[in-house]
Structure formats: C-alpha cells, structure tokens
Amino acid sequence: MAERVVLAVAALLLAWALVGGRRGPAVLAACVLVALAGDFTLRFLLDDFSVRQVWLYGAPQLAWYVKAAGLWSGEEGTLLLLAALSAVGAARLTRRPGWGGRGALAVALLFTGAAVAWDPFAATSAAELAQKPFVGGNLHLRRVWMLLHPPFIFAAGTLFLLPWAAALEALVRGTGGWRDIAAVWVRAGWFVLSLGLASGMWWAYEDFTFGQFWHWDPVQTSIFLVWAAATAHLHVLNAYRPDGAYARLHPAVGLGTGVLVLLSMVVTRSPQLASSHRYVGETSLPVLTAAMAVLALALVGGVGWSLRRTVPRTGPRPQGTMTLAALALLACAGVAGAYLGQAYLGAALGWARPAELKPFYETLARFTAPAELETLRQAFAQWEPNPFAINKALAAVGAVVGLIGFHHFVPLRGRRRWLATLGAAAVLAAGVAWGGGLFARLYTGDGMTSGRTVASFALLDALVVALAGLAAALAGWAWRRLRAGAPARVAFGHVVPIAVLHVGVVVALAGLLVATVLDTYSQRILAWPRDFDRPQPFADGFTVAIGLGAPQSLPDGLRSVAEVRMTLAEHGEVLLERTGHAVALEAVGTAAGAAGQGAVRLMCEILDYRYARYAAGKDRLLDPFLHRGLWRDVQVWVPPVGHGDGIADVPVVVKTFPLASWVWVGLVLVLLGAAAAGWRAVAGRR
C-alpha cells in the first residue's frame, strides 16, 4: 500500500512539472520511480512472495538474472519500468526548448498513472499463498536473454516515443529543439532496438516455441514496423533542416515512429492473434490504445497543419537516393503493417484461416482424442500475419532498396552511374521474368521450406543479387574515399562505420535467407529401448546415438523428465557429445512430459513451432542439441520423454542450417558500424 502511495506522489510530481513547466519536480519524480523499480527488483531477488508479482513469476531456486528480470515479467512491473524510463528521459528533455519536454512529461505521466492503477506492489492473498508458496512463472523465460532482450526493446521504445511533441512542433511550426533531439535520440533508439532484436533472434534460435530466427509473430511484426520506420528516419537525419530539406518528412516520420511504438505495445497486449510474446490477463490495453489514437490524430493533424505553412528552401537540398531509400523502407513497414491489419480483420470477422497456414493441423487432428480436438482446432484457427505473403512482398521491396543503395554508392558519376543502375535493374527484372535460378539450383526439397516460398524463388534471387550489388558498390565507395586521403576522423568516423554497417546488413540477410530457405532435416522414429545407446544413421552421413537416463531434480526449480545423452557424428567424425535434460517445471510433475502424445504428435511438435507453442505451453522446454559451425549449424531434436512415459516410439530430428553463423556475424557488424557512426555523429554535433 505504501509503495502505491509513493507511485501516486510521483504521478503528482510529474503533473506539477507538466502544468507548471518546472524541471525540479520532474527530476524528483524520476528519482522516485527509479528507486521504486529498484525496490521491486529487490523483492524478486529476496523472494518476497508477499508481493503478488513475485509470487507469480519468482521462485527461490531461480538464477539471480532471472529474478532480476522479474521486473518486466508481467504487465504491472513492465508499466513501472516504462514509467521510470520515461521519467528519466522526460527530465532530460525538459532542458530543451519548445514542446518536447512537456510532451515527454505527458508520456511519463501516462505510464506512471497506469502503474498506479495496476499496482505492481499488490499483496498476495492468503488464499493464494495457502494454495502454493509460489507459482514460478514461464519456463521459457528462464534464460539470460530475459535480462537483455525485453529491456532493450522497452528502452528503444521510450527513446522513440518521448520526443513526440518536439516532432509535432517541428512539423507544425518549424521551431523547437527537434533537430538536435532527433540526432541523438533516434540514433540511440535504433541501436538499442537493433541490439534487442538481435538478442531476441538468438534466444528464439534456441527455443522452438519462439519459431527460430524470425517467424512474423504479431509482436515481432509490430516491432519490425518500428525498426523499419526508424531506419527510414536515419536516412534523412543528416540533411534535415526545419526550414529546408525534409522539413515535413523528417518530423512526420519521427512522430509516426512514436505512434508505431504504442501500436507494438497494443499488439503485445491484444488477445485476438496467436503470439508467443503476449501479456495475459488484465492489461493496460485500453489506456495504450487511447494514447495511440491521440498520437495518430496528432500526426494527421500535424501533417495537415504543416501544409498551411510555406517552407523556405534554404540550406542543402535533399538527396534523391536518400529520399527514395527512406520511402522504400517506409514501404517495407507498410507491407508488414498491411498483413498485420489483415490478420486482425480476419480475426474480427471470423474468417477461416487458409489451410496452407495450418500445415500440420490435418495430420494432428487424426492423432488427437475427440475431447481435445476442439481445443486444437481453436489453437490453429487463431489468426497471425501471413509469413509467406510478407516475405514475398518484402523480397521485392528489398531488391528495390538494394538497387537504390547500389546507385547511391557506386563509384561512378553522371551518365555512367545511371547506366550502371539501369543495367543492374534490367538484370534483376530479367531474372524475375525468367523465374530465377540461384535458389532453384541449390534447393533440394529436404527442408521445411514450403511451396509458397519456392514460388517466390525468383524474387529471392533478385534480392540476393541486389544485396550483392550493394555490397560491391559499398566496397568501391569506401576504397575510393580512403584512397582519396580522407581525414582520419572522416575515414574512421563515417566511411568505415557506414560501410561496415551496410555490409553487415547484407551478410545477415544473406545468411538468414540461405539458412532458412536451404535448410534440411531428416527424421527417424527410434524404438525404445532397442534403438537407444547405439549410433543410428540419418541422412547426409549423420549418425546420432541417444541415451535416456533417469528423471531428476535440477536447479532453478526444474525437473528433468529424462537425462539425454547425445552423440552426433558425420561420416564417422564426432561433431558433438553432450548430456542435457528434457525439462519441465517441478510443480507440474509428470504431466509436463510427453506421456500420451504419441510419436506423430511429438514429431509435429519438433517440426511446427505453432504446435510446439500449443503443446509445450509455459511448463515444458523443447530445445535442440546444437553444433555451431562456420558454414553450417546442426541441430538434434529429442522430445521430452522419460522412462515412465510409456512411449515405445521416440522421434528424433536432425536439422541443418547452412550459413546460420553468418547471421550473427552480420548482426555484430551492423551493431559495431552503427555504434561507431552514431558516436562520431553525436560527438561531432557536440
């Protein structure tokens, strides 16, 4: 109760700062909210189960980093974190002239008021404590990535959202501190968001219920909208002048990015679509929806009002390629947003999901008891964005982006540059018309790639060729600038970082395409106990030996359904020897094992993340044994079965992902280039 009163005091301080235009109360409120967030985290670290959120998501055996991440495990703690982040940012923005400070204070007041209403410090009832000493939360969140991925996303969201009023002032009046604010906050937000997405992809790669790499989950799709809009914003950042270049586009994209941040928060709390990232229970969905609507109206009104003022064309002119790149990136956001909207429309109108988006449903239905069949049907009927359609559209737009980048960086001038670009465009168009060839030649049909993806091979070929052209043009541009004797501060503060960043994007995208399109898998059903504890042949020369040990209790409140001993060899050479555990929450007992599912359902759980999300729930993990290599990753999947589960046939799957490691290499290059370029740009402004 006392903490809720203190939260209310912080809200009053923010209101005082907002109405009175005073910075002191904002700073004090920020200090109070940061202290409350620290207090809430300490409750998790000390296992204070008298606080309901700790009772829901904590456990005595959890690692310290999982306990610390309890702050954002639920809706209530997340609102407290957002309030603290927003208050700190608002206190800083109040030092700037114009509308920016008060707009940020309004956001901080919104989150703080929501935290007061949802009360993260609410007490656990006596009945709940009598039922069980603690619940323990979601097993899939007990990873070190839980300490990194969500707060990066939240911090990036506040960096984009808080300066919304400064962007509106620049759009309407052409005044205020938006230019200086955006130069720092947009760059920082993009870097932090990219770091959050990269850490989330690594996490998903190791937990199949998250779809591996990227699967256009509704929340992922909404975050992509933010990232694409922010990336577009970066491309017009340097040339922006309030009374000149990009006087309307720049602040409009900045304000629009803030709207998309709120949209992603709404999607995260919306129950209409199937998602692995959704908050459950009573959430702040109505509050965030209303805030999103207000900012969207401000964006529309601001653009309309800006058309009434004359913008004198002073200073440098906009770069045509930068404008085209920004518009193409906004088109990427538009494509993903359109399919996200289609999913919501389908859910609202009760449309039946196409059978091609439910690839394993018919098989599973034949092996499902009648009592469970309706639940299974509802799980597969729930809408989510169409990943095949999004990928196909983005491949086309991505090829255009690559072509624009080629034109911008190719070390030619005048007519020769245009001839080179037109020649590259002709090559891409001819490849698409011909039907492609690169992926068609390499594709073997031995993986999870669907017919819908195969039908898009021509566009994927065009994307790869465009990316290769962009990388070649970048190399030529950087070499020419360095050979021309660019000063060290320019060479290492701009030329090299920009080249590294864009090459990193090319490497990561190419690795992702190859890994996910040209993947392979082979499966076998092993008979218990005949086929265990001895090598079993798989495709491509792999052999796998599986041994099952007895169940046992593990740290962090987990229970081993079985100890799994695995040896992976290729053509007789041992690649990986490891002992792991098929795990479940201790409190769940044997029900979290695979008893009663049967070999076919277990196989579907390994092959289809949608069914894995349904079958595993929050109480069982399905993780691979993983061999990482420079040119190929190999995963061995063993279902969570034990001696007491009564299963005679155990499916084992071996998957390969060519060039998967290059996804991470590319992402590291992106982050390094962005950090160096951003640091130099900010330091130069100072």
Summary of the structure (lengths in Angstrom):
residues: 686
radius of gyration: 26.5
end to end distance: 45.1
largest distance: 81.8
contacts: 2426
relative contact order: 0.08
helix: 64%
strand: 10%
